[in-house]
């Protein structure tokens, strides 16, 4: 099993690495660039945003070669939905569509996952078990979670290396937990995604040669959302060295960085009576750039913060109530967001006085 896991990870990594230079070359010849015309754009030169093609190729070549998704209806429906998502995002990378049109397609993709694959939350502790109302709430919340996290992960793809670094971290954590718990299909799928993401990251970290675009960010986002649902529905694990008594709190900790950015940005937009779909520079990585941080430093900080939150959440799993791991995660997220909003506003005020 260990040998297969290593081969699977390396295969996804190698295929993505091999495909990326060709994608960059074709994009250059066809002038398929993400041009820095909008004010919110960070880069100053034309760069292709078709890196998601390489992630897609590396990932699907790997899971099909090793027959990871062949015996699972859940993963099969997820693969079908992600193929549809890929082509929708591909079109959007070439010819941007309206946010409402994109949201509609995302709900269609979520419907395939929830109703065909039967992938949805089953343990939301709101209503008594075995009631129709609880099932409806579970399905509705699953729709919101899937669509919301697809967009949350898309939101953080704003600087070189950030989405790739967080995607790599989250998929490796999920792969480790799934394999440790004996859920090999999901563990191998997460490992394939991490290998493909690392293959892309080599060309995106530092001075980016290519961006993942909506294709890459939405593909990784939808798989992370499903990994989260699968893990939340998983069994309670009570081991001496690692206890997972509250799986829902663990997925909150693993996915906290994109979620806290989404909630903060949308809340600010709504506060100023703006559309939640409007593009701006209110993301955490934009504020850190405004404070003088470089891209590599921001990536290191956000991944390190994510790792610290996960470790604290796991350490609190042995408490008598699941509220403590959740509260610690939410409190740390609020602390970081408020701290850097305050520091950014302070610097902006200081600059205005000069």
VOPAGU-2260 file (C-alpha; in pm, 1 decimal, decimal comma):
REM VOPAGU-2260
SITE   aa  ch    i         X         Y         Z
SITE  UNK   A    0       0,0       0,0       0,0
SITE  UNK   A    1     283,4     240,5      84,2
SITE  UNK   A    2     456,3     163,0    -247,4
SITE  UNK   A    3     130,8     220,1    -438,9
SITE  UNK   A    4      74,6     550,7    -258,2
SITE  UNK   A    5     426,0     670,2    -347,1
SITE  UNK   A    6     387,8     561,4    -711,4
SITE  UNK   A    7      49,1     731,1    -735,8
SITE  UNK   A    8     176,4    1060,1    -593,9
SITE  UNK   A    9     487,1    1056,3    -815,1
SITE  UNK   A   10     285,4     969,1   -1127,3
SITE  UNK   A   11      48,6    1263,7   -1080,5
SITE  UNK   A   12     345,6    1489,9   -1008,6
SITE  UNK   A   13     545,5    1378,4   -1313,9
SITE  UNK   A   14     254,0    1396,0   -1559,7
SITE  UNK   A   15     169,7    1749,9   -1445,9
SITE  UNK   A   16     535,1    1855,3   -1463,3
SITE  UNK   A   17     570,3    1714,3   -1815,6
SITE  UNK   A   18     250,9    1876,9   -1941,6
SITE  UNK   A   19     310,4    2223,6   -1796,8
SITE  UNK   A   20     587,1    2345,8   -2036,2
SITE  UNK   A   21     374,2    2245,5   -2336,6
SITE  UNK   A   22      75,4    2432,9   -2197,8
SITE  UNK   A   23     289,1    2743,6   -2141,9
SITE  UNK   A   24     428,4    2718,7   -2496,7
SITE  UNK   A   25      86,4    2676,1   -2661,4
SITE  UNK   A   26     -60,1    2960,2   -2452,6
SITE  UNK   A   27     226,8    3184,2   -2560,0
SITE  UNK   A   28     182,6    3102,2   -2929,7
SITE  UNK   A   29    -195,2    3154,2   -2914,4
SITE  UNK   A   30    -171,3    3459,9   -2686,6
SITE  UNK   A   31    -392,0    3296,4   -2423,7
SITE  UNK   A   32    -293,2    3521,2   -2134,9
SITE  UNK   A   33    -437,3    3662,9   -1815,7
SITE  UNK   A   34    -366,8    4024,3   -1902,6
SITE  UNK   A   35    -314,9    4264,4   -1607,3
SITE  UNK   A   36    -583,9    4509,3   -1717,9
SITE  UNK   A   37    -796,6    4513,5   -1401,3
SITE  UNK   A   38    -693,9    4717,4   -1096,1
SITE  UNK   A   39    -718,2    4411,0    -869,2
SITE  UNK   A   40    -454,6    4220,9   -1070,8
SITE  UNK   A   41    -120,1    4180,6    -893,4
SITE  UNK   A   42      98,1    4069,3   -1184,7
SITE  UNK   A   43     238,5    4321,8   -1430,3
SITE  UNK   A   44     303,8    4103,8   -1735,9
SITE  UNK   A   45     101,1    3868,1   -1953,8
SITE  UNK   A   46      89,3    3518,4   -1798,8
SITE  UNK   A   47    -120,3    3221,3   -1903,6
SITE  UNK   A   48    -393,3    3114,6   -1660,5
SITE  UNK   A   49    -433,4    2765,3   -1809,2
SITE  UNK   A   50    -230,4    2580,9   -1544,4
SITE  UNK   A   51    -546,6    2399,5   -1437,4
SITE  UNK   A   52    -515,7    2189,6   -1753,4
SITE  UNK   A   53    -191,3    2039,4   -1620,6
SITE  UNK   A   54    -346,5    1970,7   -1278,7
SITE  UNK   A   55    -645,6    1808,9   -1448,7
SITE  UNK   A   56    -427,5    1589,0   -1672,0
SITE  UNK   A   57    -195,2    1477,1   -1393,6
SITE  UNK   A   58    -477,9    1402,2   -1153,6
SITE  UNK   A   59    -711,6    1213,8   -1388,5
SITE  UNK   A   60    -433,9    1019,3   -1560,9
SITE  UNK   A   61    -324,3     901,5   -1218,5
SITE  UNK   A   62    -662,2     803,7   -1070,2
SITE  UNK   A   63    -762,0     623,2   -1391,3
SITE  UNK   A   64    -428,6     444,5   -1424,3
SITE  UNK   A   65    -441,9     317,8   -1065,7
SITE  UNK   A   66    -821,6     258,3   -1081,3
SITE  UNK   A   67    -880,7     467,6    -771,2
SITE  UNK   A   68   -1231,8     589,9    -859,3
SITE  UNK   A   69   -1356,9     290,8   -1057,1
SITE  UNK   A   70   -1534,8     108,3    -771,6
SITE  UNK   A   71   -1686,1     408,1    -595,7
SITE  UNK   A   72   -2014,9     567,0    -700,9
SITE  UNK   A   73   -1931,8     869,7    -488,8
SITE  UNK   A   74   -1592,6     927,2    -648,4
SITE  UNK   A   75   -1727,8     838,6    -992,6
SITE  UNK   A   76   -1996,8    1106,6    -969,4
SITE  UNK   A   77   -1741,6    1349,5    -832,9
SITE  UNK   A   78   -1512,3    1276,5   -1127,7
SITE  UNK   A   79   -1800,0    1331,6   -1372,7
SITE  UNK   A   80   -1897,2    1657,0   -1200,6
SITE  UNK   A   81   -1536,9    1777,9   -1195,1
SITE  UNK   A   82   -1501,5    1712,5   -1570,4
SITE  UNK   A   83   -1806,7    1933,0   -1628,2
SITE  UNK   A   84   -1661,8    2189,9   -1389,4
SITE  UNK   A   85   -1333,1    2180,3   -1578,7
SITE  UNK   A   86   -1493,3    2271,9   -1911,6
SITE  UNK   A   87   -1708,5    2543,9   -1755,5
SITE  UNK   A   88   -1401,7    2694,1   -1586,7
SITE  UNK   A   89   -1197,2    2651,8   -1907,5
SITE  UNK   A   90   -1451,0    2859,2   -2096,9
SITE  UNK   A   91   -1450,0    3116,1   -1817,9
SITE  UNK   A   92   -1069,3    3141,0   -1827,0
SITE  UNK   A   93   -1082,2    3216,9   -2198,8
SITE  UNK   A   94   -1402,1    3424,6   -2211,8
SITE  UNK   A   95   -1512,0    3543,4   -1865,1
SITE  UNK   A   96   -1881,2    3482,8   -1794,8
SITE  UNK   A   97   -2111,2    3659,2   -1549,6
SITE  UNK   A   98   -2091,3    3557,7   -1179,9
SITE  UNK   A   99   -2457,5    3451,4   -1186,0
SITE  UNK   A  100   -2402,3    3219,3   -1481,9
SITE  UNK   A  101   -2099,5    3064,9   -1311,6
SITE  UNK   A  102   -2296,3    3021,5    -988,2
SITE  UNK   A  103   -2577,1    2843,3   -1173,4
SITE  UNK   A  104   -2334,6    2589,8   -1321,5
SITE  UNK   A  105   -2175,0    2538,3    -981,3
SITE  UNK   A  106   -2514,6    2449,4    -834,4
SITE  UNK   A  107   -2569,9    2201,3   -1120,1
SITE  UNK   A  108   -2234,6    2041,6   -1038,5
SITE  UNK   A  109   -2326,8    2030,8    -669,0
SITE  UNK   A  110   -2657,3    1863,4    -763,6
SITE  UNK   A  111   -2470,6    1586,3    -949,6
SITE  UNK   A  112   -2249,9    1527,7    -646,2
SITE  UNK   A  113   -2532,3    1536,9    -389,5
SITE  UNK   A  114   -2810,1    1352,5    -574,6
SITE  UNK   A  115   -2620,1    1117,2    -807,0
SITE  UNK   A  116   -2319,2    1049,2    -588,1
SITE  UNK   A  117   -2518,9    1075,6    -264,0
SITE  UNK   A  118   -2237,5    1283,2    -114,0
SITE  UNK   A  119   -2380,1    1508,6     155,8
SITE  UNK   A  120   -2353,9    1574,1     527,0
SITE  UNK   A  121   -2540,2    1332,4     754,3
SITE  UNK   A  122   -2436,2    1443,1    1101,9
SITE  UNK   A  123   -2535,8    1809,3    1126,8
SITE  UNK   A  124   -2658,4    1824,0    1490,5
SITE  UNK   A  125   -2964,8    2043,2    1442,5
SITE  UNK   A  126   -3263,2    1810,0    1440,1
SITE  UNK   A  127   -3330,2    1462,1    1574,5
SITE  UNK   A  128   -3204,0    1169,0    1372,1
SITE  UNK   A  129   -3417,5     996,0    1110,1
SITE  UNK   A  130   -3638,7    1294,5    1043,2
SITE  UNK   A  131   -3718,9    1428,6     698,3
SITE  UNK   A  132   -3642,5    1782,5     810,2
SITE  UNK   A  133   -3289,7    1685,4     916,3
SITE  UNK   A  134   -3224,3    1521,2     577,3
SITE  UNK   A  135   -3344,4    1833,8     396,5
SITE  UNK   A  136   -3120,8    2053,5     615,2
SITE  UNK   A  137   -2823,6    1822,0     549,6
SITE  UNK   A  138   -2874,2    1838,7     172,8
SITE  UNK   A  139   -2928,8    2216,1     165,6
SITE  UNK   A  140   -2620,9    2274,9     381,2
SITE  UNK   A  141   -2418,9    2041,9     155,8
SITE  UNK   A  142   -2517,9    2248,6    -149,2
SITE  UNK   A  143   -2414,8    2570,1      24,9
SITE  UNK   A  144   -2089,4    2416,2     146,2
SITE  UNK   A  145   -1984,8    2275,4    -192,3
SITE  UNK   A  146   -2067,6    2588,1    -392,3
SITE  UNK   A  147   -1933,7    2814,7    -119,3
SITE  UNK   A  148   -1602,2    2635,3     -89,7
SITE  UNK   A  149   -1549,3    2621,1    -466,6
SITE  UNK   A  150   -1569,5    3000,5    -461,7
SITE  UNK   A  151   -1371,7    3029,5    -136,3
SITE  UNK   A  152   -1076,6    2847,0    -286,4
SITE  UNK   A  153   -1109,3    3049,2    -604,3
SITE  UNK   A  154   -1092,8    3366,9    -391,6
SITE  UNK   A  155    -747,7    3288,1    -246,9
SITE  UNK   A  156    -592,2    3238,2    -591,7
SITE  UNK   A  157    -463,0    3593,4    -602,9
SITE  UNK   A  158     -84,9    3575,9    -566,2
SITE  UNK   A  159     193,3    3345,2    -682,1
SITE  UNK   A  160     196,1    3011,5    -503,3
SITE  UNK   A  161     -82,7    3071,7    -248,6
SITE  UNK   A  162    -364,5    2854,8    -385,2
SITE  UNK   A  163    -116,1    2583,8    -482,4
SITE  UNK   A  164      52,5    2584,2    -139,7
SITE  UNK   A  165    -275,3    2570,5      53,3
SITE  UNK   A  166    -416,1    2311,6    -188,7
SITE  UNK   A  167    -107,1    2094,4    -141,3
SITE  UNK   A  168    -123,2    2127,3     238,0
SITE  UNK   A  169    -496,0    2046,5     261,8
SITE  UNK   A  170    -487,0    1750,7      21,2
SITE  UNK   A  171    -184,9    1599,0     198,7
SITE  UNK   A  172    -360,6    1631,7     536,6
SITE  UNK   A  173    -675,8    1467,5     398,2
SITE  UNK   A  174    -470,1    1193,6     228,7
SITE  UNK   A  175    -286,9    1116,7     553,8
SITE  UNK   A  176    -607,4    1104,6     759,6
SITE  UNK   A  177    -801,6     894,0     507,3
SITE  UNK   A  178    -518,3     641,8     468,4
SITE  UNK   A  179    -469,1     624,0     845,4
SITE  UNK   A  180    -842,9     555,0     891,1
SITE  UNK   A  181    -840,9     286,3     618,5
SITE  UNK   A  182   -1045,4     487,5     363,4
SITE  UNK   A  183    -806,2     401,7      80,2
SITE  UNK   A  184   -1009,7     521,0    -219,5
SITE  UNK   A  185   -1043,2     872,5     -80,3
SITE  UNK   A  186    -688,8     866,6      55,8
SITE  UNK   A  187    -542,2     775,5    -283,5
SITE  UNK   A  188    -763,4    1033,8    -458,2
SITE  UNK   A  189    -639,9    1306,2    -222,8
SITE  UNK   A  190    -282,2    1190,0    -277,2
SITE  UNK   A  191    -324,1    1210,4    -655,4
SITE  UNK   A  192    -454,9    1565,9    -625,3
SITE  UNK   A  193    -162,0    1663,6    -401,5
SITE  UNK   A  194      88,1    1521,5    -651,9
SITE  UNK   A  195     -70,6    1710,8    -940,3
SITE  UNK   A  196     -82,8    2030,4    -732,1
SITE  UNK   A  197     286,0    2001,8    -644,0
SITE  UNK   A  198     368,2    1954,3   -1013,3
SITE  UNK   A  199     187,7    2280,0   -1090,2
SITE  UNK   A  200     337,7    2463,1    -791,6
SITE  UNK   A  201     690,0    2426,5    -931,7
SITE  UNK   A  202     586,7    2652,5   -1221,1
SITE  UNK   A  203     381,3    2891,0   -1006,1
SITE  UNK   A  204     590,3    2953,2    -694,6
SITE  UNK   A  205     835,4    3242,4    -687,6
SITE  UNK   A  206     815,1    3423,3   -1020,0
SITE  UNK   A  207     511,6    3252,4   -1170,8
SITE  UNK   A  208     538,6    3113,8   -1523,9
SITE  UNK   A  209     170,9    3014,3   -1526,1
SITE  UNK   A  210    -145,4    3053,5   -1313,7
SITE  UNK   A  211    -390,1    2774,9   -1228,1
SITE  UNK   A  212    -687,5    2989,4   -1331,1
SITE  UNK   A  213   -1047,6    2900,0   -1250,8
SITE  UNK   A  214    -988,1    2551,5   -1390,9
SITE  UNK   A  215    -731,7    2466,7   -1128,1
SITE  UNK   A  216    -877,5    2651,2    -830,5
SITE  UNK   A  217   -1231,1    2519,4    -884,2
SITE  UNK   A  218   -1107,1    2165,3    -947,4
SITE  UNK   A  219    -906,1    2160,7    -624,8
SITE  UNK   A  220   -1185,7    2342,7    -441,8
SITE  UNK   A  221   -1457,6    2093,9    -529,6
SITE  UNK   A  222   -1242,9    1795,6    -429,6
SITE  UNK   A  223   -1148,6    1958,6     -97,4
SITE  UNK   A  224   -1518,7    2022,0     -29,4
SITE  UNK   A  225   -1602,6    1656,0     -93,1
SITE  UNK   A  226   -1307,4    1536,1     113,4
SITE  UNK   A  227   -1443,3    1753,3     393,6
SITE  UNK   A  228   -1793,6    1605,2     368,6
SITE  UNK   A  229   -1655,5    1250,7     356,6
SITE  UNK   A  230   -1437,2    1309,5     661,0
SITE  UNK   A  231   -1718,0    1480,5     856,4
SITE  UNK   A  232   -1937,6    1176,0     793,7
SITE  UNK   A  233   -1660,0     938,9     900,7
SITE  UNK   A  234   -1633,7     741,9    1223,9
SITE  UNK   A  235   -1508,5     868,7    1556,4
SITE  UNK   A  236   -1152,8     748,9    1612,4
SITE  UNK   A  237   -1018,4     705,3    1964,4
SITE  UNK   A  238    -646,8     628,8    1966,0
SITE  UNK   A  239    -388,0     703,2    2230,3
SITE  UNK   A  240    -171,2     912,5    1999,3
SITE  UNK   A  241    -444,7    1066,1    1782,5
SITE  UNK   A  242    -809,3    1107,9    1873,0
SITE  UNK   A  243   -1072,7    1237,1    1632,0
SITE  UNK   A  244   -1386,2    1263,6    1841,0
SITE  UNK   A  245   -1536,7    1554,6    1645,5
SITE  UNK   A  246   -1463,9    1512,5    1270,3
SITE  UNK   A  247   -1663,1    1824,4    1178,4
SITE  UNK   A  248   -1429,8    2045,5    1378,7
SITE  UNK   A  249   -1128,3    1891,9    1202,4
SITE  UNK   A  250   -1254,8    1977,3     853,3
SITE  UNK   A  251   -1327,3    2331,3     972,2
SITE  UNK   A  252    -964,4    2358,0    1085,0
SITE  UNK   A  253    -823,8    2209,6     763,0
SITE  UNK   A  254   -1028,6    2438,5     537,3
SITE  UNK   A  255   -1024,5    2747,4     761,1
SITE  UNK   A  256    -804,2    2978,4     550,3
SITE  UNK   A  257   -1023,8    2987,5     235,8
SITE  UNK   A  258   -1341,2    2990,6     448,0
SITE  UNK   A  259   -1234,6    3281,0     669,2
SITE  UNK   A  260   -1126,8    3481,1     364,0
SITE  UNK   A  261   -1461,3    3419,4     190,3
SITE  UNK   A  262   -1666,3    3514,3     496,6
SITE  UNK   A  263   -1459,3    3827,1     568,6
SITE  UNK   A  264   -1458,4    3957,3     210,5
SITE  UNK   A  265   -1828,2    3891,5     145,3
SITE  UNK   A  266   -1924,5    4044,9     482,5
SITE  UNK   A  267   -1728,5    4363,4     405,3
SITE  UNK   A  268   -1884,2    4389,4      59,3
SITE  UNK   A  269   -2234,5    4347,0     199,2
SITE  UNK   A  270   -2160,1    4601,7     476,6
SITE  UNK   A  271   -2075,4    4859,7     210,7
SITE  UNK   A  272   -2386,7    4753,2      13,6
SITE  UNK   A  273   -2183,8    4613,4    -272,5
SITE  UNK   A  274   -2241,9    4296,3    -468,4
SITE  UNK   A  275   -2075,6    3991,7    -304,6
SITE  UNK   A  276   -1955,1    3898,8    -654,7
SITE  UNK   A  277   -1761,0    4220,2    -717,8
SITE  UNK   A  278   -1383,4    4175,8    -751,4
SITE  UNK   A  279   -1170,5    4384,1    -517,1
SITE  UNK   A  280    -853,5    4389,4    -306,9
SITE  UNK   A  281   -1004,1    4312,6      33,6
SITE  UNK   A  282    -858,8    3961,2      62,7
SITE  UNK   A  283    -610,2    3875,1     336,4
SITE  UNK   A  284    -327,5    3833,3      85,9
SITE  UNK   A  285    -397,4    4182,0     -52,4
SITE  UNK   A  286    -376,2    4333,1     295,4
SITE  UNK   A  287     -48,0    4150,7     359,8
SITE  UNK   A  288      87,8    4283,0      30,2
SITE  UNK   A  289     -17,1    4630,4     139,8
SITE  UNK   A  290     184,8    4580,7     458,7
SITE  UNK   A  291     495,8    4509,6     251,7
SITE  UNK   A  292     499,9    4130,0     257,8
SITE  UNK   A  293     621,8    3940,4     -49,4
SITE  UNK   A  294     441,3    3649,4    -214,6
SITE  UNK   A  295     659,2    3375,6     -63,3
SITE  UNK   A  296     623,3    3522,3     286,1
SITE  UNK   A  297     244,0    3536,0     255,1
SITE  UNK   A  298     230,8    3173,2     138,0
SITE  UNK   A  299     451,0    3060,6     426,7
SITE  UNK   A  300     244,3    3255,3     680,1
SITE  UNK   A  301     -95,8    3129,6     563,4
SITE  UNK   A  302      13,8    2765,8     536,9
SITE  UNK   A  303     185,7    2787,7     878,9
SITE  UNK   A  304    -126,4    2944,0    1030,0
SITE  UNK   A  305    -336,1    2665,8     877,2
SITE  UNK   A  306    -101,8    2401,4    1022,1
SITE  UNK   A  307    -112,1    2560,3    1370,1
SITE  UNK   A  308    -493,8    2570,3    1365,4
SITE  UNK   A  309    -509,6    2202,5    1264,0
SITE  UNK   A  310    -265,9    2098,8    1538,8
SITE  UNK   A  311    -459,6    2290,7    1805,0
SITE  UNK   A  312    -788,1    2142,3    1684,5
SITE  UNK   A  313    -645,1    1788,7    1697,9
SITE  UNK   A  314    -501,9    1852,7    2043,5
SITE  UNK   A  315    -848,0    1958,0    2167,7
SITE  UNK   A  316   -1023,1    1648,0    2032,3
SITE  UNK   A  317    -997,1    1480,3    2373,6
SITE  UNK   A  318   -1208,3    1748,8    2540,0
SITE  UNK   A  319   -1557,2    1654,6    2654,9
SITE  UNK   A  320   -1733,7    1882,7    2406,0
SITE  UNK   A  321   -1685,6    1941,1    2033,9
SITE  UNK   A  322   -1748,5    2312,1    2082,2
SITE  UNK   A  323   -1392,3    2374,5    2205,1
SITE  UNK   A  324   -1207,1    2265,2    1886,9
SITE  UNK   A  325   -1455,8    2467,7    1678,7
SITE  UNK   A  326   -1431,2    2773,8    1902,6
SITE  UNK   A  327   -1051,4    2767,0    1898,3
SITE  UNK   A  328   -1048,9    2752,2    1517,1
SITE  UNK   A  329   -1302,1    3032,3    1478,3
SITE  UNK   A  330   -1130,1    3247,5    1743,8
SITE  UNK   A  331    -789,5    3215,8    1573,8
SITE  UNK   A  332    -942,3    3298,6    1234,9
SITE  UNK   A  333   -1115,0    3609,5    1373,6
SITE  UNK   A  334    -796,4    3715,3    1553,5
SITE  UNK   A  335    -586,7    3696,6    1236,1
SITE  UNK   A  336    -844,6    3875,2    1019,9
SITE  UNK   A  337    -907,6    4155,8    1272,2
SITE  UNK   A  338    -535,6    4199,2    1343,5
SITE  UNK   A  339    -437,2    4245,4     979,4
SITE  UNK   A  340    -738,8    4461,4     896,7
SITE  UNK   A  341    -633,3    4688,1    1185,4
SITE  UNK   A  342    -266,2    4695,5    1077,5
SITE  UNK   A  343    -360,1    4759,2     714,0
SITE  UNK   A  344    -599,5    5042,6     800,5
SITE  UNK   A  345    -341,0    5193,8    1034,5
SITE  UNK   A  346     -80,7    5194,4     758,4
SITE  UNK   A  347    -328,6    5339,6     507,3
SITE  UNK   A  348    -415,6    5617,0     750,4
SITE  UNK   A  349     -47,3    5690,2     812,7
SITE  UNK   A  350      22,2    5707,3     438,5
SITE  UNK   A  351    -269,2    5946,2     385,9
SITE  UNK   A  352    -113,6    6187,7     634,9
SITE  UNK   A  353     221,9    6194,6     454,4
